[in-house]
C-alpha cells in the first residue's frame, strides 16, 4: 500500500483540498451571534427599574466577626525563586 501513495500523490492532494474546502465552508457559515436573539427594549427597562429598589446591607462590614479578620503573611505577595529549572531531571 505504501507504494501506491508514492506513485499517486494526486489522491493525497485531492484529500487535502477537500479538507480545506469543507473546513472553509464550515467556518464561513457559522455565525455565533446569529443564534442569540435580541432582548426587547421593554424587557431591558423592566430589568433596570427593578434595580431601583435595591438595598445594600453594609452591617456585615461593621460586625465584630468581620473586624477580627486578620491578614496572615506578606501583602503584597513577593515572588520567590523555587522549584526546579528542569522538571524532568
Secondary structure, 3 states (H helix, E strand, C coil): CHHHHHHCHHHHHHHHHHHHHHHHHHHHCCCHHHHCCCCCHHHHHHHHHHHHHCCCCCHHHHCHHHHCCCCCCCCCCCCCCCCCCCCCC
